[in-house]
Amino acid sequence: MPRQYKPDPRGRRYKKYDEEVLNAAIHEYQRTKNKPTVSLKTVADKYGINKSVLYKHCTKTMKKQGGQTVFSLEVEKHMIKYINICADWGYPLDSLDFRYFIKNYLEKIGRTVLKFKDNLPGPDFLANFLKRHKNEITQRNCQNIKRNRAEVSPESIKDYFKELETSLSGIDPKNLINYDETNLCDDPGRKKILTKRGTKYPERVMNHSKASVSIMMSATAAGDILPPYVVYKAQNLYDTWTENGPPSTRYNRSQSGWFDANIFEDWIKTIILPYFRGKEGKKCLIGDNLSSHLSIDVIQMCQEENICFVFLPSNSTHLTQPLDVAYFRPMKIAWRNILLEWKKKDGKKESCVPKGCFPKLLKKLMEELHKNAKNNILTGFRKTGINPIDQNQVLNRLPVEDCEEEVEKSILDLLKELRYGTTTVKQSTRKRKLNVIAGRSVGDGTEGKNSRDYDEIEDYVDSEEGDVKNKKRKEANISTEISKKGKGKGKKSNKQNENNNKENVIDQNEKNTEETVEDYVDSEDGDCKNKKQKEANKGTEVSKKGKGKAKKSNKQNVNNAKENVIDQNEQTTEETGNNEENEKKYENVTLD
């Protein structure tokens, strides 16, 4: 499909008539054709149309001159209607979505278009579609908003305007101030440049950072701009940071670089109260309900000066904040242009905007905005419905709820997929730790627990190496205990830890000796030795006059066996202790 149709210069050129003029001529001829005084030639001469062309359009169904479109004009008007509905609801279609929507529509009506590959229109179809309906639809860069902002309902806006009408009754526009906090960043942004065709990643050498400076702007409903209030991110404030800026500008600093309660109170004292001083009547401040913008002292101070606060609905400042709607966008555009010009000349070697240069750049910005500042502010108050009060200015920018019933099935399916669809990419809530051998990789979890990796992991956990490491971890956790007398934590020395470890090993060895002795006594070797000892005991006689009775029984044999086993275990514990000391020395040497 060619992008542009170019007529053959050797061919015959036909005159193209305006569609509206042609329809008016057809309507007049059909209305007056029964009158003898009005002929076809007179109507054609009146509108400048050839009489044969007028006759064909009046008697036949004529096709449009030139190439024919895939869909009729009525179908394309329907598509434009529902595309705009999707955009109003916050789910606009991009170029690929629109092409798949066309394919879905053709498949549902059972139509195959040969010029479309797999019934999917190409990018040229979209370009010609936009060209045909350039007065009704266009391509724009969209701005992403959060879901909580999209949940602003017409009911909340209506309730807000009911309260606003009573709060602003009898207030002069000069006594009505809207304030908002914004920031001026150090990045001039991306820009189109001239470069070699086919360059994949064009670059521009220019220093930039993510640093920014906070600024509080305020304006009246009469179109007046109040002096800005600048907040630097710093611990201290220096004189060069406050020189050569806009007149009456105030400067402050904070650790975070944003406004807090103390800075907002200072802004009220230094900017708002001097402006309202000497003005009669009720005063009002309109802004967002941030917790950092309120305190008991601020409220008491404003009540003494007859100043009231009006807070905007939550998550609706993109609709109800005058500065957001009509002032901040041209302000950011002008700031990027001023910043780009400075970075090309004086600031080409600076990594970021120095705080000593910021007041001069801010002065240039305010001078640039002064040209259209009043018109922008008045437009912002009017578009937000504050001055004059008109809730329809905001309600007209919200999607119409009754349009859901009119959306066709193909558009409705797409909207449901966008709103409720899922890609099944979610993190599992249950997980378990894998004790993997150091340096060993693990396969995909979908292989199951019967795979070789999981078998090796289970064998490693049950092995002696895994037991030794687990014991060392437990001993390391036990090594610290909280002292009862001291303020902090008392740490035991290495000798105490070694003694405790030896005691634990001895206790385990005693348990093992009792088990081994019982097994030894019950075994055949033990029975044979006990019989020999009994036969040897028969040859001895016990004296009746002695105080104690010498009895050689199985208990004495058991005690002798215990002593022998304990001696062997003490030797093994000493060997293990020496091995542990050697391991610690080896670890210290390797760490050094």
Disulfide bonds with the S-S distance in Angstrom:
none
